[in-house]
Amino acid sequence: MDRRDLCQLLADAGRAGISSADAVVVHLLEKGEGGDTLMARGSSNIDITSLGKTLMRKGEGIAGHAIEERVTINVPDVSKDPRYCRLPASFETFTSLMTAPMYVGDTDIGTISVNSSIPNAFGKRDERFLTTLGAQGAMALANVDFRRSNHRRRQLLGDILQASRGFRVNEPLERLAEIIASEVCSCTGFRMAVVNLMDETGWEVVVAGMHGLPPEGVRQLADQRIPVELMRRLLGSEHKISESYYIRHDRRPDVGGLERYLFTPTLQEQRSGGWHPDDILIIPMRTKEQEFLGYLSVDDPADGDSPTFESVQALELLASLAATAIENAQLYQQAQKEIAVRKQAEESLAREQHMLQTFMDNVDEHIYFKDLDSRFVRINRALADWFGLTDPSEAVGKTDADFFTQAHAQQALEDEQRVIRTGRMSHRAVEEETWTNGRRTWVTTTKLPWYDEHGRIQGTYGFSRDITEKVRQDQRRQECQSAVMNSVTQFTSLEGLAEYIVQTGTRFIEAQDCTLFLDIEENGTLSPVATTAQPGGAEAHGISALSVWDLDHQGLHAGRSERLAGRALRDHPVWSRRLCLEPPEDARAEHLRSLLTVPLMKRGRGCIGLLVARNSQQDSGFTEFDEELIRTLADHAVSSVDRIQDVEERFTVERARLETELHAAMNMLATGVKWEAEIAMDELDEGRPQEASKALQRLFDAYTGAYIELSYVLDDLHDPTLEREGVIAALEKKAALIAPGHTRIICDVDDRLPPEMEGDLYRIGIEGMNNAAKHAGIKQDPQGQVLVLLERCGHQIRLWVVDNGTGFAAAARTHTTGWGLRRLEEIVRGQDGQLVLSSRPGQGTTLCALMRHNGSHSRDGG
């Protein structure tokens, strides 16, 4: 029996049990527009079809108050009761109305009402009967609902279990998600379903499968990625039903940015109070271990009703089964991938072993594996050749002591045992190997711990590369640079410099001979100034005299060695090639095979010379390293030529200045002597011998002063002490004349300095002492002192002249006596240095000259 039949039975029983009743109506509470509504579902002696158009909510009308208050209401005259809700005129034929509520526990089911046209037609007995009938009817209706619900639940459960059998784990994940969405629609009555899964990052939810969506919905959700943070803000506890979330359109929280991720369908049927297009029902999908996989969302229920607790639970069961299927599918697919990877690894293992062996046999590096006792387990072909072995297997079981000296083998053993003990890599950028046969080689080595597949250390493995040639090149480069820095810059004549350059070039690049050409006259013609070739060797190059203009603009005959020199001048790089020339017309070049040329380029002048090296060996040529060395030599040669020419120019200017001073000093001496002699003679003629004596004394003083000044000038021209003993000895000699007893000289430089530098320091020291003696009052002050200090600081030579005399203000630093401040600054700048002068009235004066000096000096250099 269904609910409608039971309602009709209750109506008939009510009319039979109450004799004064004209009609009986049974109303049931059902969901309706705006809330639960009393709907007529059974009647006796009245048309129920017409009654169905009259709707009452709880609290409206007599019946609405009865179910709301859960009491039986007996109205003698409905026209006088304000609670009465009028019916259509065709039904208002009664006066008395009595209504009893029907409920079970906390569940309201409906009401049963009787009416009569007679006023006050129902008594206490009728009330008790109707109340009892309503209670019994409520129980019966509840049982019918329970049986129907159980039946639906069993049927739904069967459908869900049947559907879950279609969730096959061997399906691709995308296809499985579509099957799940389809089965959700089939089992639950929702027309649309979407399966959303967590992506690999765990930050977003992506659409994995859809069913029932219109094309526009499919397009909108195809690439949908919902941030997890947005979903968390949407799913509040106030929307929770069981473990799911039903978010009504009128209670949806304002989550900015979520709208673009949602699709709102256009429903064909919409009933007030039922499902709304903007409603959302979301069911989380979790595994048995409660690991979150994603969400199941449904839309458009077939019955148009809002979800019930029972329907949500059914969806949660389906979501749980789907989550299990998805998890199993993921595990299955992962297992399939692992099987495929393993199979691929097994298939490629042989190839990798073959590739490893090929690599080991053909790589230039020396590769080895050693056990815990540092015995060789495996080496490659390159190391076997390095050891002088026929086959790499011959090294198995041997140690480094079988090939190297005991000292080197012990060092290698200690390194490897340290790697085994600490598990840390050992790397040596340069390691010298000493062999039992006396050979010396150099390698770069890397040693690492060797582990098995279980992480247990088995020994060491490593690789090394032969860098013997590089080390030897570095040694040659350092020797060449040291030779250049310590000697080339010290020459004072072009002849000595040129000879040293060709000797050094021949030695360091292992050339047969080397020739230097210079434009000495600065007329564009290069002439040989030094060579290590045998007599006639320079001419053997075919370039005994070259025109820079011709080389730059006209070039020389093709096929001749001269063209190589011309190309070096035109293009400016070092240029090298092994040549096999046809015998030239000039028989002196018949043995020429390899030629290396580099131009000497000076800023502002262009080419000032050419450095040429040759090699006549058939199987010998110049390397790029030879080019690097000869360019280094040529660059220093340019700076040295420039320096020598500058020194010569400075010497010429200085000599002219000294000659001028000498001439002026001689004129002053002669004039002074003449004047004082004339005065003395006049005084004697006039009979004043005392005045004549004074004039003669002034004559003597003037002569003495002029003599001293003249000696200064002569010393400036040439001081033998400076040449023989150096600047300190010369300054000490000068100090004894300028300020005896007031000067202290200290030297903190062990070796001799270049001649031009010593000459400049000597002149600066004299000027400083002269200024202290003549202008600072040092000689007149018993406490007056002058300190002269020569010291080395890194690549700098510093000369200090410090006095405690009167000093002077900054405004007075415009000129000094003797050489003058400006001249001193010119001298220091000529040495790429700096002059610092500081003084304050009453606090003395400090003069400091700073000059660069990169190495020691030997007087044997030229």
Buried (B, 14 or more C-beta within 10 A) or exposed (E): EEBBEBBBBBBBBBBEBBEBBBBBBBBBBEBBEEEBBBBBBBBBEBEBEBBEEBBBBBEBBBBBBBBBEEEBBBBBEBEEBEBBBEBEEEBEEBBBBBBBBBBBEEEBBBBBBBBBEEBEBBEEEBBEBBBEBBBEBBBBBBEBBEEEEEEEEEEBEEBBEEBBEBBEBEBEBEEBBBBBBBBBBBBBBBBBBBBBBBEEEEEBBBBBBBBBBEEEBBEBBEEBEBBBEBBEBBBEEEBEBBBBBBBBEEEBEEBEEBEEBBBBBEBEEEBEBBBBEBBBBBBBBBBEEEEBBBBBBBBBBEEBBBBEEEBBBBBBBBBBBBBBBBBBBBEBBEEEEEEEEEEEEEEEEEEEEEEEEEEBEEBEBBBBBBBEEBBBBBBBBBBBEBBEBEEBEBBEEBBBBEBBBEEBBEBBBEBBBBBBEEEEEBEBEEBEBBBEEEEEBBBBBBBBBBEEEEEEBBBBBBBBBBBBEBBEBBEBBEBBBEBBBBBBBBBBEBEBBBBBBBBBBBBBBBBBBBBBBBBBEEEBBBBBBBBBBEEEBBBBBBBBEBBBEBBBEEEBEEEBBBBBBBBBBBEEEBBBEBBEBEEBEBEBBEBBBBBBBBBBBBEEEBBBBBBBBBBBEEEEBBBEBBBBBBBBBBBBBBBBBBBBBEBEEBEEEBEEBBEEBBEEBEEBBEEBBEBBEEBBEEBBEEEEEEBBEBBBEBBEEBBEEBEEBBEBBEBBEEBEBBEEBBBBBBBBBBBEBBBEEBBEBEBEBEEBBBBBBBBBBBBBBBBBBBBBBBBBBBBEBEEBBBBBBBEBEEEBBBBBBBBBBBBBEEEEEEEBEBBEBEBBBBBBEBBEBBBEBBBEEEEBBBBBBBBEBEBEBEEEBB
